[in-house]
């Protein structure tokens, strides 16, 4: 049994309309969720396949950190799918700096966050003081590196170039895996 705490304002998303989202997580991850809407604590109890059950706390955390239930449930589709969190507050000196850092990660009209998604194929969400990433290991690593570069003050153009290089590397590696010996 695992315990996860999520923000108060994300409990409704976790439960879903009429409990629909909660039931879908329970059936697909083979777990039972006990949600305390007063304090945001969620108890995750395995009821079936333990491997699928291990992903359930991550799904709950991902929803709690701003991902939609559909995006979070992708974690069950592939054993290699990862959920990672980057603490933006750790890179900030004060509240104003935190806002500035979040702004650098989001970009003008959300363009930087959007490019992180487009160039890596990962899902990226900025919520509260965290940046959440869902994707394959290489995708997660590329987004994490790009975000850390931005938090360290790298120019956006350099980060975009880095992401484009990473995308090309991932494409080449993907092609290598799909070559057929004929």
Residue pairs with C-beta under 8 A, 6 or more apart in sequence:
1 43
1 44
1 45
1 46
2 43
2 44
2 56
2 57
3 41
3 42
3 43
3 44
4 41
4 42
4 44
4 57
4 60
4 61
4 64
5 39
5 40
5 41
5 42
5 64
6 14
6 40
6 42
6 60
6 61
6 63
6 64
6 65
7 40
7 64
7 128
8 37
8 40
10 40
10 63
10 64
10 65
10 66
11 35
11 37
11 40
13 21
13 63
13 68
13 69
14 21
14 22
14 25
14 33
14 35
14 42
14 60
14 63
14 64
14 69
15 21
15 22
15 35
15 37
16 22
16 23
16 24
16 69
21 63
21 69
22 33
22 35
24 69
24 73
25 31
25 33
25 56
25 59
25 60
25 69
25 73
26 32
26 33
26 47
28 52
28 73
28 76
29 52
29 53
29 55
29 56
29 59
29 76
30 46
30 47
30 48
30 49
30 52
30 53
31 44
31 45
31 46
31 47
31 48
31 52
31 53
31 56
32 44
32 45
32 47
33 42
33 43
33 44
33 45
33 56
33 60
34 42
34 43
34 45
35 41
35 42
35 43
36 42
36 43
40 64
42 60
44 53
44 56
44 57
44 60
46 53
46 56
47 53
51 79
52 76
55 75
55 76
58 72
58 75
58 83
59 72
59 73
59 75
59 76
59 83
60 72
61 83
61 85
62 71
62 72
62 75
62 83
62 132
62 134
63 69
63 72
65 85
65 125
65 127
65 128
65 130
65 132
66 125
66 126
66 127
66 128
66 132
67 123
67 125
67 132
67 134
71 123
71 125
71 134
72 83
72 134
74 81
74 123
74 134
75 81
75 82
75 83
75 134
78 136
80 136
80 137
81 134
81 135
81 136
82 133
82 134
82 135
82 136
82 137
82 140
83 132
83 133
83 134
84 132
84 133
84 134
84 140
84 144
85 130
85 131
85 132
85 133
86 130
86 131
86 132
86 133
86 144
86 147
86 148
87 129
87 130
88 98
88 101
88 102
88 105
88 126
88 129
88 130
88 131
88 151
89 98
89 129
89 130
91 101
91 151
91 152
92 98
92 100
92 101
98 129
101 150
101 151
102 126
102 129
104 112
104 150
104 151
104 156
105 112
105 113
105 126
105 131
105 147
105 150
105 151
106 112
106 113
106 126
107 113
107 114
107 115
107 156
112 150
112 156
112 159
113 124
113 126
115 160
115 163
116 122
116 124
116 143
116 146
116 147
116 163
117 123
117 124
119 142
119 160
119 163
119 164
119 166
119 167
120 135
120 139
120 142
120 143
120 146
120 163
120 166
120 167
120 170
121 135
121 136
121 139
121 170
122 133
122 134
122 135
122 136
122 139
122 140
122 142
122 143
123 133
123 134
123 135
124 131
124 132
124 133
124 143
125 131
125 132
126 132
131 147
133 139
133 140
133 143
133 144
134 140
135 143
138 166
138 170
138 173
139 170
142 163
142 166
142 167
142 170
145 162
145 166
146 159
146 162
146 163
146 166
149 158
149 159
149 162
150 156
150 159
